[in-house]
């Protein structure tokens, strides 16, 4: 098996990272443009590329070892609710 090197995300200035961590993507894009002088599309593409990784790291930082994120539990909850709705529909029909 051949290992392919993974592309590292571009490093962001601290204030851009802070804006992104607070959930303000538009502010992060504005700050990135001010700091680097790149265009709107390039800044948006960089923020969009880095945002999922940053948010996952933020979630992982708040979890204790062995703890699952709430999104995994929400999926199971919706599956149970959907199964119950189907069962009620089947028996009432």
The 8 nearest C-alpha neighbors of each residue, nearest first, counted from 0:
[[1, 2, 3, 4, 5, 6, 7, 8],
 [0, 2, 3, 4, 5, 6, 7, 8],
 [3, 1, 4, 0, 5, 6, 7, 8],
 [2, 4, 1, 5, 6, 0, 7, 8],
 [3, 5, 2, 6, 7, 1, 8, 0],
 [6, 4, 7, 3, 2, 8, 1, 9],
 [5, 7, 4, 8, 9, 3, 48, 49],
 [6, 8, 5, 9, 10, 4, 49, 48],
 [9, 7, 49, 10, 6, 48, 45, 52],
 [10, 8, 11, 7, 45, 49, 48, 6],
 [11, 9, 8, 12, 7, 49, 16, 13],
 [10, 12, 16, 15, 9, 13, 31, 14],
 [11, 13, 15, 14, 16, 10, 31, 34],
 [14, 12, 16, 15, 17, 11, 18, 10],
 [15, 13, 17, 16, 12, 18, 30, 27],
 [16, 14, 27, 18, 12, 17, 13, 30],
 [15, 17, 19, 13, 14, 18, 20, 11],
 [18, 16, 14, 20, 19, 15, 13, 21],
 [19, 17, 27, 15, 21, 23, 16, 20],
 [18, 20, 16, 22, 23, 21, 17, 24],
 [21, 19, 17, 22, 18, 16, 54, 53],
 [20, 22, 18, 19, 23, 17, 24, 16],
 [23, 21, 19, 20, 24, 18, 54, 17],
 [22, 24, 18, 19, 26, 25, 21, 27],
 [25, 23, 27, 19, 26, 22, 28, 18],
 [26, 24, 28, 27, 23, 29, 43, 18],
 [25, 27, 29, 28, 24, 23, 30, 18],
 [26, 28, 15, 24, 18, 30, 25, 29],
 [27, 29, 31, 25, 26, 30, 42, 43],
 [30, 28, 26, 32, 27, 31, 25, 33],
 [29, 31, 33, 27, 32, 28, 15, 26],
 [32, 30, 28, 34, 33, 29, 35, 27],
 [31, 33, 36, 29, 37, 30, 35, 34],
 [32, 34, 30, 31, 36, 35, 29, 37],
 [35, 33, 31, 32, 36, 30, 12, 37],
 [36, 34, 32, 37, 33, 31, 30, 42],
 [35, 37, 32, 33, 34, 38, 31, 42],
 [38, 36, 32, 35, 41, 42, 39, 31],
 [39, 37, 41, 40, 42, 32, 36, 43],
 [38, 40, 42, 41, 43, 37, 32, 28],
 [41, 39, 43, 42, 38, 44, 37, 45],
 [40, 42, 44, 38, 43, 39, 45, 37],
 [41, 43, 45, 39, 44, 40, 28, 32],
 [44, 42, 40, 46, 45, 41, 28, 47],
 [43, 45, 47, 41, 42, 46, 40, 48],
 [46, 44, 48, 42, 43, 47, 41, 49],
 [45, 47, 43, 49, 48, 44, 50, 42],
 [48, 46, 44, 50, 45, 49, 43, 51],
 [49, 47, 45, 46, 50, 44, 51, 8],
 [48, 50, 46, 52, 47, 51, 53, 45],
 [49, 51, 53, 47, 52, 46, 48, 54],
 [52, 50, 54, 53, 49, 55, 48, 47],
 [51, 53, 55, 50, 54, 49, 56, 48],
 [54, 52, 50, 56, 51, 55, 57, 49],
 [53, 55, 57, 51, 56, 52, 50, 58],
 [56, 54, 58, 52, 57, 53, 51, 59],
 [55, 57, 59, 53, 54, 58, 60, 52],
 [58, 56, 54, 60, 55, 59, 53, 61],
 [57, 59, 55, 60, 56, 61, 54, 62],
 [60, 58, 56, 62, 61, 57, 55, 68],
 [59, 61, 57, 58, 62, 56, 63, 55],
 [60, 62, 59, 58, 63, 57, 56, 68],
 [63, 61, 59, 60, 66, 64, 58, 68],
 [62, 64, 66, 65, 61, 60, 59, 67],
 [65, 63, 66, 62, 67, 59, 61, 60],
 [66, 64, 63, 67, 62, 68, 59, 61],
 [65, 67, 63, 64, 62, 68, 69, 59],
 [68, 66, 69, 65, 71, 62, 72, 70],
 [67, 69, 70, 71, 66, 72, 62, 58],
 [70, 68, 72, 71, 73, 67, 74, 66],
 [69, 71, 73, 72, 68, 74, 67, 75],
 [72, 70, 74, 69, 73, 68, 75, 67],
 [71, 73, 69, 75, 74, 70, 76, 68],
 [74, 72, 76, 70, 75, 71, 69, 77],
 [73, 75, 77, 71, 72, 76, 78, 70],
 [76, 74, 78, 72, 73, 77, 79, 71],
 [75, 77, 73, 79, 74, 78, 72, 80],
 [78, 76, 80, 74, 79, 75, 81, 73],
 [77, 79, 75, 81, 76, 80, 82, 74],
 [80, 78, 82, 76, 77, 81, 83, 75],
 [79, 81, 77, 83, 78, 82, 84, 76],
 [82, 80, 84, 78, 83, 79, 77, 85],
 [81, 83, 79, 85, 84, 80, 78, 86],
 [82, 84, 86, 80, 81, 85, 79, 87],
 [85, 83, 81, 87, 86, 82, 88, 80],
 [86, 84, 88, 82, 83, 87, 89, 81],
 [85, 87, 83, 89, 84, 88, 82, 90],
 [88, 86, 84, 90, 89, 85, 91, 83],
 [87, 89, 85, 91, 86, 90, 92, 84],
 [88, 90, 86, 87, 92, 91, 85, 84],
 [89, 91, 87, 88, 92, 86, 85, 84],
 [92, 90, 88, 89, 87, 86, 85, 84],
 [91, 89, 90, 88, 87, 86, 85, 84]]
